[in-house]
Amino acid sequence: MNFPVIGVVGGGQLARMMAPAATALGFELRVLAEGEDVSAVPAVATAPVGDYKDLAALLTFSEGLDVMTFDHEHVPTEHLRALIEAGVNVQPGPDALVHAQDKLVMRAAIDRLGLPNPVWAAVHGVEELIAFGEQTGWPIVLKTPRGGYDGKGVRIIYSAEDARSTADWFETMSPLLAEEKVEFSRELSALVARTPSGESRAWPVVHTVQVDGVCDEVIAPAQDIHVEVAAAAEEAALRIASELGVTGVMAAELFETPGVGVGFLVNELAMRPHNTGHWTQDGSVTSQFEQHLRAVLNLPLGATDALGAVAVMKNFLGGANQDLYSAYPQALAYEPAAKVHCYGKSVRVGRKIGHVNLVGASAADVDTLRRRATVVADIIRDGHIPAETSPEETA
């Protein structure tokens, strides 16, 4: 038998969650890990430690691989081009991945495709930032084009005086991305997958709840969304993936803007499995992790039908409880239908360390699912059932 070998650059939770899908399909998954203690190392047989910014380490890791893919988007673009020149099958390729690496490149591409974008500009210094704010109207949003995630590298600017305090940002990186501060009703995510040969599939558009810039909860599908808006968002994501030559899973994060334009604006892109797609592990015929592996190998894509009328994903961050497993008896007894996914990370306050999935048979169950998934997550985080939980809920 000659099954493929897939290499994942980065040893975080996304690489970890690709491992069961690879094992089920008979693939070998290897990981280039940042250290011996990162999330994915216990989940795979081969996990050499190496620096993704070191081309020599990437070339060594590429030996014997059928395809190289990614747990994150931070590998330097020039390294990806060098890998391709050396004959490595890199998926997604640098011409696509740069749109997830650089928000200025992404904004220009969304404009070029004629898709709904916030008002934006590349600003080279404080005076240009002030001019943008005066023209667009305060407040505005300032972002670092590269390196920001989970709310990092994002700042709300409320006035010209506030803008003058950003000089240190321009000393570190220039130009920066300035955007209008969008008035939106909620955040959405349109998750799709595409193969090198051009086959693509989409999952239902979901509602994402952000807390302090971090995805806290996902409701799939988004409830009470207009059919036309959902269809347009799905079509936009599929078009972005096609026009930019994306391979693997891509998430288009969106702002819902009821009654304005097509009903949404593009926020950001991610070209890898994404937090807003974790619900697919237990709520879809094909999870985003299996689909990503199929896609980068140019295999036929799996069905994306939902397994229930509604699914809820609830993240849990590090909190008071350092011994997560000690909370499992209470957490699992509280909600036997809950699927707990723990990332094997050491506990640090505010660090994303796992999530809980629940699937319901009726859309009417959504509030109950959200409440019960939150309690399970809180038990694991804090080590006990929350005090505000009613006796009826724990019965």
Secondary structure, DSSP 8 states (H G I E B T S, - for coil): ----EEEEE--SHHHHHHHHHHHHHT-EEEEEBSSTTSTTGGG-SB--B--TT-HHHHHHHHTT-SEEEESSS-S-HHHHHHHHHTT--BSS-HHHHHHHH-HHHHHHHHHHTT-----EEEE-SHHHHHHHHHHH-SSEEEE-SSS--TTTTEEEE-SHHHHHTTHHHHHHSSSEEEEE----SEEEEEEEEE-TTS-EEE---EEEEEETTEEEEEEES-TT--HHHHHHHHHHHHHHHHHHT--EEEEEEEEE-TTSTTSEEEEEEE-S--GGGTTHHHHBSS-HHHHHHHHHTT-------BSSSEEEEEEEEB-S-S-GGGGHHHHHHH-TT-EEEE------BT-EEEEEEEEESSGGGHHHHHHHHHHHHHHHHHSS--TTS-HHHH-
